[in-house]
Amino acid sequence: MHPRLEQAGTFRLGTRPVKRLGYGAMQLAGPGVFGPPKDRAAAVAVLRAAVESGVDHIDTSDFYGPHVTNQVIREALHPYRDDLVIVTKVGAKRGADASWLPACSPAELTQAVHDNLRNLGLDVLEVVNLRSMLGHPDPAEGSLEEQVTALAELQQRGLIRHIGLSSVTARQVEDARRICTIVCVQNHYNLAQRRDDALIDRLAGQETAYVPFFPLGGFTPLQSDTLSEVAVELEATPMQVALAWLLQRSPNVLLIPGTSSIQHLRENLVAAELRLPAQAVARLDAMTSGG
């Protein structure tokens, strides 16, 4: 048992309860999420440290690298612990110049599922998120029926247990629900980016997980005088406060902060036991510009 992570509670991801503070593997690839890591042994060590610390939810994709993060995960953690939930994404691919390109035809999605299975060393993927590229990098309206139907067929074949969506609008979530059960939505959300406030609340009412990517700002880390002031007052780091704010935002929020550093990993996990007083939450809530 790891009471530090347990203090943040759990939430169901498909049929599996997971601790609300997990780990995102994107930063284990090279610069720009492309190519191999500078230090593969260090990447392996971070993954092992995460699981040893009680993390039971790892987020990845075969288009990170490409193939790199999944291969590192397999090297570090296979055979996997029974309680470990690995969530992956399909719907994109990488160009030779490291660009992010759509790969969302039924054939491409099927290939991506098989690539994830092979590189992770799994017979079935627990959760597969469809990454919409319609408005990359931001969500944009448009039909995802063909793509969701293709994943539902792979689910019926036993290759996928659960389906989620990434970088999508509220309308796309509801449309997808008419085709199959959607167990999670993974969108861009953090202290400074709160476009999905209404969607988070709606999903909470439906007992569906919401997984914010870039919870700490992504490639441009969060910076705010208010955030720094609250952190000093609570004797925490700004990133710990930003994660704790997300955990207190709604019980269906699952976090997947990523890092290639064991020190940063341990600092992030401390957020599970950090409780923000109401006054601090109010000050942080006021940071948003509504964008």
C-alpha positions as CSV (number, residue, x, y, z in Angstrom):
1,M,0.0,0.0,0.0
2,H,1.1,3.5,-0.8
3,P,-1.0,5.8,1.4
4,R,0.5,8.9,-0.3
5,L,-1.3,8.1,-3.6
6,E,-4.3,6.6,-1.9
7,Q,-5.0,9.9,-0.3
8,A,-6.2,11.3,-3.6
9,G,-8.7,8.5,-4.0
10,T,-9.5,6.3,-6.9
11,F,-11.9,6.5,-9.9
12,R,-13.1,3.8,-12.3
13,L,-11.4,3.6,-15.7
14,G,-13.6,1.2,-17.6
15,T,-14.0,-1.6,-15.2
16,R,-10.8,-1.0,-13.3
17,P,-10.5,1.4,-10.3
18,V,-7.2,3.3,-10.6
19,K,-5.5,5.8,-8.3
20,R,-6.2,9.3,-9.5
21,L,-2.6,10.3,-9.8
22,G,-0.9,8.3,-12.6
23,Y,1.9,8.8,-15.1
24,G,2.2,9.9,-18.7
25,A,5.0,8.4,-20.7
26,M,5.3,10.9,-23.5
27,Q,8.5,12.5,-22.2
28,L,10.3,9.2,-22.3
29,A,10.9,9.7,-26.1
30,G,13.5,12.0,-27.5
31,P,13.2,15.8,-28.0
32,G,9.8,16.7,-29.5
33,V,8.5,13.3,-28.6
34,F,10.6,11.9,-31.5
35,G,13.3,9.4,-31.6
36,P,15.0,7.5,-28.7
37,P,15.5,9.0,-25.2
38,K,19.0,10.4,-24.5
39,D,19.3,7.9,-21.6
40,R,17.2,4.8,-22.1
41,A,18.3,3.3,-18.7
42,A,17.1,6.5,-17.0
43,A,13.7,6.2,-18.8
44,V,13.4,2.6,-17.6
45,A,14.3,3.6,-14.1
46,V,11.5,6.3,-14.0
47,L,8.9,3.8,-15.1
48,R,10.0,1.3,-12.5
49,A,10.0,4.0,-9.8
50,A,6.5,5.1,-10.8
51,V,5.1,1.6,-10.4
52,E,7.1,1.0,-7.2
53,S,5.6,4.2,-5.8
54,G,2.1,2.8,-6.3
55,V,1.2,4.3,-9.8
56,D,-1.3,1.9,-11.5
57,H,-2.3,4.0,-14.5
58,I,0.2,4.7,-17.3
59,D,-0.7,6.7,-20.4
60,T,1.2,6.1,-23.6
61,S,0.9,5.9,-27.4
62,D,2.8,4.1,-30.2
63,F,3.1,7.4,-32.0
64,Y,5.3,8.6,-29.2
65,G,8.8,8.1,-30.7
66,P,7.2,6.5,-32.7
67,H,7.2,3.1,-31.0
68,V,9.8,4.3,-28.5
69,T,7.8,4.8,-25.3
70,N,5.9,1.5,-25.7
71,Q,9.1,-0.4,-26.2
72,V,10.6,1.3,-23.1
73,I,7.5,0.5,-21.1
74,R,7.7,-3.2,-22.1
75,E,11.4,-3.3,-21.2
76,A,10.8,-1.7,-17.9
77,L,7.6,-3.3,-16.7
78,H,6.8,-6.5,-18.7
79,P,5.4,-8.9,-17.4
80,Y,3.0,-6.3,-16.1
81,R,1.5,-6.2,-12.6
82,D,-2.1,-7.3,-12.5
83,D,-3.3,-4.0,-11.2
84,L,-1.5,-1.9,-13.8
85,V,-3.7,-0.2,-16.4
86,I,-2.0,0.9,-19.6
87,V,-3.9,3.4,-21.7
88,T,-2.9,4.1,-25.3
89,K,-4.0,6.4,-28.2
90,V,-4.5,5.9,-31.9
91,G,-5.4,8.3,-34.7
92,A,-2.1,10.0,-35.5
93,K,1.3,9.2,-36.9
94,R,4.7,10.9,-37.1
95,G,6.2,12.3,-40.3
96,A,9.9,11.8,-41.0
97,D,10.3,15.5,-40.0
98,A,8.7,14.7,-36.6
99,S,5.4,16.3,-37.7
100,W,2.1,15.1,-36.3
101,L,-0.2,13.7,-39.0
102,P,-3.7,12.2,-39.1
103,A,-3.8,8.4,-39.3
104,C,-7.5,7.7,-38.8
105,S,-8.8,5.5,-41.6
106,P,-10.2,2.1,-40.3
107,A,-7.1,0.4,-41.8
108,E,-4.7,2.8,-40.1
109,L,-6.5,2.5,-36.8
110,T,-6.4,-1.3,-37.0
111,Q,-2.7,-1.2,-37.8
112,A,-2.1,1.2,-34.8
113,V,-3.9,-1.2,-32.5
114,H,-1.7,-4.1,-33.6
115,D,1.4,-1.9,-33.3
116,N,0.5,-1.0,-29.7
117,L,-0.2,-4.7,-28.9
118,R,3.1,-5.8,-30.3
119,N,5.3,-3.1,-28.8
120,L,3.7,-3.3,-25.4
121,G,3.7,-7.1,-25.4
122,L,0.0,-7.4,-24.8
123,D,-2.8,-9.6,-26.1
124,V,-5.5,-7.0,-25.4
125,L,-5.4,-3.2,-24.8
126,E,-7.2,-2.1,-21.7
127,V,-8.2,1.3,-23.0
128,V,-7.6,2.9,-26.4
129,N,-8.3,6.6,-26.9
130,L,-9.2,7.8,-30.3
131,R,-7.1,11.0,-30.9
132,S,-9.1,13.3,-33.1
133,M,-6.8,15.3,-35.4
134,L,-9.7,17.3,-36.9
135,G,-8.5,20.6,-35.4
136,H,-5.0,19.7,-34.3
137,P,-3.8,20.9,-31.8
138,D,-7.3,22.0,-30.6
139,P,-10.6,20.1,-30.8
140,A,-12.8,20.9,-33.8
141,E,-16.3,19.7,-34.7
142,G,-16.7,17.0,-37.3
143,S,-17.9,13.4,-37.5
144,L,-15.8,10.7,-35.8
145,E,-18.4,8.0,-36.6
146,E,-16.2,6.0,-39.0
147,Q,-13.3,6.0,-36.6
148,V,-15.3,5.1,-33.4
149,T,-17.1,2.4,-35.3
150,A,-13.8,0.9,-36.4
151,L,-12.5,0.8,-32.8
152,A,-15.9,-0.7,-31.7
153,E,-15.3,-3.5,-34.2
154,L,-11.8,-4.1,-32.8
155,Q,-13.4,-4.2,-29.4
156,Q,-15.9,-6.8,-30.5
157,R,-12.9,-8.8,-31.8
158,G,-11.4,-8.8,-28.3
159,L,-8.4,-6.6,-29.1
160,I,-9.6,-3.7,-27.0
161,R,-11.5,-3.7,-23.7
162,H,-12.5,-0.1,-23.5
163,I,-12.7,3.0,-25.7
164,G,-12.0,6.6,-24.9
165,L,-11.7,9.9,-26.8
166,S,-9.0,12.5,-27.0
167,S,-8.9,16.1,-28.2
168,V,-12.7,16.1,-28.8
169,T,-15.7,18.4,-28.3
170,A,-18.7,17.7,-26.0
171,R,-20.8,17.0,-29.1
172,Q,-18.4,14.4,-30.4
173,V,-18.5,12.6,-27.0
174,E,-22.3,12.4,-27.1
175,D,-22.2,11.2,-30.7
176,A,-19.7,8.5,-29.9
177,R,-21.8,7.3,-27.0
178,R,-24.5,6.3,-29.5
179,I,-22.0,3.8,-31.0
180,C,-20.2,2.4,-27.9
181,T,-19.5,3.0,-24.3
182,I,-16.9,5.8,-23.8
183,V,-15.0,5.3,-20.6
184,C,-12.8,8.4,-20.6
185,V,-12.1,11.7,-22.3
186,Q,-8.6,13.1,-22.6
187,N,-8.4,16.8,-23.4
188,H,-6.1,19.8,-22.8
189,Y,-7.0,21.2,-19.4
190,N,-5.1,22.8,-16.6
191,L,-5.1,25.9,-14.3
192,A,-4.7,28.2,-17.3
193,Q,-6.7,26.3,-19.9
194,R,-10.3,25.6,-18.7
195,R,-12.3,25.3,-21.9
196,D,-13.7,22.0,-20.7
197,D,-15.2,23.1,-17.4
198,A,-18.7,22.2,-18.5
199,L,-17.7,18.9,-20.1
200,I,-15.8,17.8,-16.9
201,D,-19.0,18.4,-14.9
202,R,-21.1,16.6,-17.4
203,L,-18.8,13.6,-17.5
204,A,-18.7,13.5,-13.7
205,G,-22.5,13.1,-13.7
206,Q,-22.1,10.2,-16.1
207,E,-19.3,8.6,-13.9
208,T,-16.9,9.0,-16.8
209,A,-13.2,9.7,-16.3
210,Y,-11.7,13.0,-17.5
211,V,-7.9,12.9,-18.1
212,P,-6.3,16.3,-18.7
213,F,-3.3,16.3,-20.8
214,F,-0.6,18.9,-20.3
215,P,-1.8,19.2,-16.6
216,L,1.3,21.3,-15.9
217,G,1.2,23.3,-19.1
218,G,3.0,20.9,-21.5
219,F,5.9,22.2,-23.5
220,T,5.4,25.7,-21.8
221,P,5.2,25.1,-18.1
222,L,2.6,27.0,-16.1
223,Q,3.8,30.3,-14.7
224,S,1.7,32.6,-12.5
225,D,2.4,34.9,-9.6
226,T,-0.7,33.6,-7.9
227,L,0.4,30.0,-8.3
228,S,3.8,30.8,-6.9
229,E,2.4,32.7,-3.9
230,V,0.1,29.8,-3.0
231,A,2.9,27.3,-3.3
232,V,5.1,29.3,-0.9
233,E,2.3,29.6,1.6
234,L,1.6,25.8,1.5
235,E,5.4,25.0,1.4
236,A,4.9,23.1,-1.8
237,T,6.1,23.6,-5.4
238,P,4.0,25.4,-8.0
239,M,3.6,22.2,-9.9
240,Q,2.4,20.3,-6.8
241,V,-0.2,23.0,-6.3
242,A,-1.3,22.9,-9.9
243,L,-1.8,19.1,-9.7
244,A,-3.6,19.3,-6.3
245,W,-6.0,21.9,-7.8
246,L,-6.9,19.5,-10.6
247,L,-7.4,16.7,-8.1
248,Q,-9.8,18.9,-6.1
249,R,-11.5,20.2,-9.3
250,S,-13.7,17.1,-9.7
251,P,-13.6,13.4,-8.4
252,N,-13.6,12.1,-12.0
253,V,-10.3,13.8,-12.9
254,L,-7.4,11.4,-13.4
255,L,-3.9,12.9,-13.7
256,I,-1.1,11.7,-15.9
257,P,1.8,14.2,-15.4
258,G,4.9,13.1,-17.3
259,T,8.6,13.4,-16.5
260,S,11.8,11.8,-17.4
261,S,13.2,12.5,-13.9
262,I,12.8,10.4,-10.9
263,Q,13.1,13.5,-8.7
264,H,10.3,15.2,-10.6
265,L,8.2,12.1,-10.5
266,R,8.5,11.9,-6.7
267,E,7.7,15.6,-6.4
268,N,4.6,15.2,-8.6
269,L,3.3,12.2,-6.6
270,V,3.4,14.4,-3.4
271,A,0.4,16.3,-4.9
272,A,-1.8,13.3,-3.9
273,E,-1.6,14.3,-0.3
274,L,-1.7,18.1,-0.7
275,R,-5.0,19.7,0.3
276,L,-5.7,23.2,-0.8
277,P,-7.7,25.4,1.6
278,A,-10.8,27.0,0.1
279,Q,-9.2,30.4,0.0
280,A,-6.3,29.1,-2.1
281,V,-8.7,27.3,-4.4
282,A,-10.6,30.6,-4.9
283,R,-7.5,32.5,-5.8
284,L,-6.4,29.9,-8.2
285,D,-9.8,29.7,-9.8
286,A,-9.6,33.4,-10.5
287,M,-6.5,32.9,-12.6
288,T,-8.4,31.8,-15.7
289,S,-9.2,34.1,-18.5
290,G,-11.9,31.8,-19.7
291,G,-10.0,30.7,-22.7
